[in-house]
């Protein structure tokens, strides 16, 4: 219904199986890790305690990335949280970089090239990567934290489902805090 409001009626329904059969998409494997929210007052405090400064979540994110030799994109909505995630890899051998809008266009292009070449194992990205950035080499994505809607989540997952030689599956890790999100904002 919402799509029809913007572009008119849906002409054809396309499912991922159809796209896989046509060699456009790969099979996703989705792993969801849930955490019960620690009740605190206020949205900012809730995010701080349950997302940004949760050692348990950070450990889970790092562990998910360590399951892959490279090609992992971790989505974090805020630069400060992205920095915490990058710092969480300090005791690992993973080569990690923070992809954010405050970098120059040239620095972002160099970083994407290094990721595609395998010189960066884990790319922690803020919302700048949601739209208008095209690159390959993604084996898995981690949804570390997202306050966005379904469209943005689908966009993020779609980044990694593109086919390439030797790739037949794609991993999605979702680190979900169970709680009353509507009360957070």
N, C-alpha and C positions, 0 to 999 in steps of 0.2 A: 504494500500500500504506500509506504513512504517513498520508495523508489519511483513508483508511478507518478507521484506528485511532481517529481523533478524532471523525469525523462520520458514520461508517457507509459503506456501499458507494457508489461513484460511480454516480449515476443517469444522467447524460448528460455526454458529452464536448463541451466547447465550445472551438472554436478561434478565433483572432483573426479569421480570414476570415469566420466566421459573425457575429461581433460587428460587423465592418466592413459586411457586407451589411445588417445591421439598423440601421446608423447610430449604433452605440454607441461604436465605436472607430475609430481612424485607422491608416493603414499606417506601421509603424516603419521607419526607415532607421538601421541600426546600423553605426557606424564604430568599429573597435577599433584602438588604437595600443598596440603592445607594446614593452616595454623589458626588456632583459636585466638581471637583478639583479646589482649589484656585490657580490661575496661579502665579507661582514664577519661578525664573531662576535657572536652574540646578537640576539634579536628586536628590542629597542629600537634598537640601532645600525643594524640592517638597515632598519627603517622610516625612521629618521632620514636615512640616506644615500640610499636608493632611492625614497623617497616625499616626505617633508616637505621636504627640502633639495635635491631634484633640480631644477636649473634647466631641464633639458630637458623634464621632465614639466610643470613650471609653464608654460613657454612653449607647450607643446602644448595645455594646458587653456585658456589665455588665447586662443590662436589659434582654438580650436574655438568659444569664446563669441563671438568677433568675427565669425564667419560669420553671426550672427543679429542682427537689429536689437534684439531684446529677448526676454523670456520664457524665459530660460535659468536652470535650477536646477542648481547644482553641489553634489554630495553629498560631504562630507568628514566622516569619523567623529569627528574631534577638533577642538576649538575652536582649538587652536594651529595646526593645519594649515589650518583655515578662514581664520584671520587671514593666514597666508602667501599663500593664494590671493587674498584681497582685496587685499593689498599688491602682488601681481603685476599688478594692473590700474592701477597708479599712472600709467603713461605712456600710458593709453588714454582715450578719451572715454566709456567705459562707466560707468554709474551702478551701483555694486555695494554690497551690504549683506550682513552676516553674520547669519543667522537661527539663533539658538541658545537653548537652554533657560534660560540665565541672564537672558534678557530677561523683563520683566514680561509678563503675558498681554496687557495693553493695547498695549504696544510691539510685540508679535508681530502682533497684529491690524492695527495701523497699517501695519506693514511689509508684510504680505500684501496689504492694500488698495492700497498704493503700487505693489507689483509688478503686481497685476491691472490697475491704471490705466495702467501703462507708465512710471511715474516711477522705477522701479528696473529696470534692464536684466538684471542678473545677481544672483540670490539664491544666496549660498553658504550651504548648510544642513548642520547637524549631524544626528545621529540623531533629534532631536526631530521632524523632518519625516516620519519613516518611517510613523507611524500616527497616526490621529486628527486630521489636519490636512487640510481640504478647501479647495481653491482652484482657480482656473482661470487661463488665460493662459500656460500652459507650451507653448513651441515646441520645446524641446530640454532634455535633461538630460545632465549630465556626471558619470560615475561616477569621481570623482577618486581615491577610495580607499575600499575597503570590505573589512572583515574578516568581514563577515556572510555568512549563507548565501543560498541561492537564493530563499527566501521573501522576504527583505528586498529583494533585487535586483528581483524581480518586482513587489513593492509600489512600489518607487521608479519603475520604468519605467511601471507602470500609472497613476501620477499624471499623466503627460503624454499618454497615449494617448486621453484623453477627447476627444470631438468638440466642436467649436464652429463657428460660421459662418465660412467661409473657410479652415478648417484641414482639409487632407486627408492630410498626412504629419506625422510626428513624428521628431525626430532623437535618437539615443542615442549618446553618445560614451563609450567605455570605455577608460580608461588603465590598462593591465594590466602589472604587473611580472612577467616570467617568472622563475621560480625555484622553490625548494622551500619553498612556503608553510608546510607542516607543520613544517619546521625553524625557522621564524620564531617560532613560539609556544612 
